[in-house]
Each structure stands twice: as C-alpha cells, then as structure tokens.
Amino acid sequence: MEIGLLWFDNDPKVGLEEKVRRAAGRYAEKFGRPATLCMLNPLTLAGQAGGGAAEVVVGDGVVKLVAARQVAPHHFWVGVAQTS
C-alpha cells in the first residue's frame, strides 16, 4: 500500500466489520476510489467473534483484512493493495 488512511475506532458497541466499512468509506470519500486492503493489529483481528474473517464486503467490493503488528489496537490502516 503506497497511500493509506489511518482510522481510529474504539467504540465497543460497533463490530469489526462495521468499523472496517466506516474506515473504507472515509478512504473512498477522501481519495475517490474504493479501499481493497485494511491492515489492523493482530489482537483486534483475533478479538472478532467467529475467529476473524479474512475480508469484509464494502459496497460492491471486498476489503481484505491483514494482521500487522505495527498498527496499534483500535486503528485501521486502509488503502489499495499493491499489485506486483
């Protein structure tokens, strides 16, 4: 990911998928294109009910979730995955 948006959301009443949708929505609003990747703290991903989905449907697209130790808990780093 070359350009990303760091999103903070620690609302305990909102599930992980909705938090990712909010972050991806803001990314699309700011950069004019949909996010395809969300990097988040491994504890945030592991804390999700059901064992942790690998992706979240956002609008007509899919955002892949990737655990990254460099991302602080309750933070979501969203952007577009780079292709090789």
C-alpha positions in Angstrom: 0.0 0.0 0.0 1.5 3.3 -1.1 -1.1 5.7 0.2 -3.4 4.9 3.1 -5.7 6.4 5.7 -5.3 5.6 9.4 -8.7 5.4 11.1 -9.2 5.1 14.8 -12.4 3.5 16.2 -12.6 2.1 19.8 -16.4 2.1 20.0 -17.2 -1.1 22.0 -20.8 -1.1 20.6 -19.7 -1.5 17.0 -18.4 -4.7 15.5 -15.2 -5.1 13.5 -16.9 -5.3 10.1 -18.7 -2.1 10.6 -15.5 -0.3 11.7 -13.8 -1.5 8.6 -16.8 -0.3 6.5 -16.6 3.1 8.1 -12.8 3.4 7.5 -13.1 2.2 3.9 -16.0 4.6 3.3 -13.9 7.6 4.5 -11.0 6.4 2.3 -13.2 6.3 -0.7 -14.6 9.7 0.2 -11.2 11.3 0.5 -9.3 9.6 -2.3 -12.1 8.9 -4.8 -11.5 5.1 -5.1 -12.5 2.1 -3.0 -10.2 0.6 -0.5 -9.2 -3.0 -1.0 -6.9 -3.6 2.0 -7.2 -3.0 5.7 -4.2 -3.6 8.0 -5.0 -3.9 11.7 -3.5 -5.1 14.9 -3.5 -8.9 15.3 -5.3 -8.6 18.7 -8.1 -6.6 17.0 -8.5 -9.2 14.3 -8.3 -12.1 16.8 -10.8 -10.5 19.1 -13.5 -10.6 16.5 -16.4 -13.0 17.2 -16.2 -16.1 14.9 -12.4 -16.3 14.8 -11.7 -13.4 12.4 -12.9 -13.0 8.9 -10.2 -12.5 6.2 -12.3 -10.0 4.3 -15.3 -7.6 4.7 -17.8 -6.8 1.9 -18.0 -3.0 1.4 -20.4 -1.8 -1.2 -19.7 -3.7 -4.4 -16.2 -4.6 -3.4 -14.2 -6.5 -0.8 -11.6 -5.3 1.7 -9.0 -7.8 2.6 -8.0 -7.8 6.3 -4.4 -8.3 7.2 -2.9 -8.5 10.7 0.0 -6.1 11.1 1.9 -5.7 14.4 2.9 -2.1 13.6 -0.7 -1.0 13.6 -1.9 0.0 17.1 -5.1 -1.6 18.6 -8.3 0.1 17.6 -6.6 1.6 14.5 -7.4 0.6 10.9 -4.9 1.4 8.1 -7.0 1.3 4.9 -5.9 1.7 1.3 -5.4 -0.1 -2.0 -3.3 -3.3 -2.2 -0.3 -3.0 -4.5 0.0 -5.5 -7.4 3.4 -6.9 -8.3 
